[in-house]
Amino acid sequence: METGSITTPFGRRSMTLGMLASQVMAGEIKPDQSVDKWKLFRALCEAKPLLGISDRALAVLNALLSFYPKNELAQENGLIVFPSNIQLSLRTHGMAEQTVRRHLAALVEAGLLLRKDSPNGKRYVRRDRAGEVNEAFGFSLAPLLARAEEIERLAAEVMAERLHVQRLRERITLCRRDIAKLIEAAVEEDVQGDWQGLYLEFRDLVEGVPRSPTTAQLELLLDELTALRAEILKQLEMRMKSTKQRGNADYIERHIQNSNPESTTELEPSFETKHGATPEQDNGRGAVTMEEGRGEIAHPSRQEERQGRRPGARDDAGGLKSFPLGLVLQACPEILAYGANGEIRNWRDLMTAAVTVRSMLGVSPSAYEEAANAMGPENAATVMACILERGGHINSAGGYLRDLTRRSEKGEFAIGPMLMALLRANAPAGRKAG
């Protein structure tokens, strides 16, 4: 049985105030206090980040607990275990004895064990004639019993923190999904706005977080993503309200106005063009204009609205919705090399470059003509630019184009997701989509 006296370590090991405090605390254990050793060990495993102990130190502690004969740690059962280092090595699956000693020292330093060294430093037990333990020298588990409530409280804190982080990550994932899909929908529906800027801001937020973020960093990211999502939703809601308010007036105007159904006016609402692409008036086409001092894309002409036709909508021939030229060139910059002087200034330049690319990739004229008939010439050129951009991943450009043509005829193909994927892949350094 334990004497409760203060003991000092054997040999060259020095006595510290921390060891003294642990022995004083162990002497204050209530006589009836007890705890299940394995439940306490599980709590220790949860609380180890706050206790500053390693997995291997816990493995050594688990071996020590296995030498304690009872399931309940209690003062009346004695709290000293005295296995040799060889026995501990066997129960830690062959851990080297030197490593065992190092982790035993770490457990003592963490205040989870006490040394009760014999005069010669050996671990052994003295028994009386009845076989009962009279005095034992080894390691005392008393600190575990004395700190049981503290350990369980720390374990609860760690589990609560883990659950909080898990919920933060779930909410961040939902925010990321919402923002990406809302921006994609806005681009596909030709909603006016700086969607490229918002997308790059979104990527900056996501990629600015370290690989192993702290809880505070996750909370800040969630707040910023929530604010960005609210801003995007606000712009989309304003667009929806504006469309709803003028819906009846536009409907009446389209029926009264004697519009020209043969008009081929096409407008190109787009992001600010980059990669050498500059909006310019083309023969037979309306030009993209910029509002002075604002750098924003102008609204579609009233003539097109009176025709009852939204820019980018599917036309009478079943063509796909067209996308801004600037966006196409940002997503597919490799097509610029096939333009005159390395520039593509309008849709005609893009279609000319697409014909060159078609020949270079071995796409037959008939396949390209079928694509132009099914999708429209601008969209066919856009698809050729996308195929060129992904050339290393496509075995047969001609077969791939014919497949897209068939899917387009069935209404099963949309260019938007393809462009958005390439835009993410070709984002500037530090902003590349993951």
Buried (B, 14 or more C-beta within 10 A) or exposed (E): BBEEEEBEBBEEBEEEEEBEEBBEBBEEBEEEBBBBBEEBBEBBBBBBEBBEBEEBBBBBBBBBBBBBEEEEBBBEBBBBBBBBBEBBBEBBEEBEEEBBEBBBBBBBBBBBBBBBBBEEEEBEBEEEEEEEBEBBBBBBBBBBBBBBEBBBBBBEBBEEEEEEBEEBBEBBEEBBEBBBEBBBBBBBBBBBBBBBEBBBBBBEBBEEBEEEBEEEBBBBBBEBBBEBBEBBEEBBEEBEEEEEEEEEEBEEBBEEBEBEEEEEBBBBBBBBBEBBBBBBEBEEBBEBEEEEEEEEBBEBBEBBBBBBBBBBEEEEEEBBBBBBBBBBBBBBBBBBEBBEEEBBBBBBBBBBBBBBBBEEBEBEEEBBEBBBBBBBBBBBBBBBBBBBBBEEEBEEBBEBBBEBBEEBBEEEBEBBEBBBBBBBEBBEEEBEBE
